[in-house]
Amino acid sequence: MKVKELVIFSFLIAILFVGQVALAAIPNVEIVSLLVVIYTKVFRKKVFFIIYGFVLLEGLMYGFGIWWMMYLYVWSILAIVVLCFRKQNSAVWWAIIAGIFGFVFGALCSIPYFFISGIHGAMAYWISGIPFDLIHGVSNSIVVFVLYKPLYGLLDQLTRNQIRLEE
């Protein structure tokens, strides 16, 4: 990784973290999903440096618990989905994807509980969080629909010639 990439990725990690902290008081309203979508579209596979840097920073700030392990794969799953559909550029498309991601976030996060406390523990964890997943899905859709185009266009333009992207 070049120094220029390291600096840019560090700033993007900081933006993810500050965005998460700034909206932490509003349950399940966040911009991390939006930024992971945009970062993945712009930086493709290199986005995993940003995701894991963000997750490490979260762990250093809040501690390393079960939730931290979830973040390692949950944000990666979103990035993989974006990589699969990276040619799509419709705000509506990405709002739908982000909404679905918000709706299934709790189900994805219940996976470690399956191994810790069995199917009943995982189901209890997931079902108890469904109201929050509904808020998460709806808010993700709205945030991505409103902010995707301007933020993607800005980041794409700022980085177009700054970092050589691998195909």
Salt bridges, closest charged atoms under 4 A:
GLU5 OE2 - LYS46 NZ 2.41
GLU30 OE2 - HIS136 NE2 2.63
ASP156 OD2 - ARG160 NH2 2.75
GLU167 OE2 - ARG44 NH1 3.34
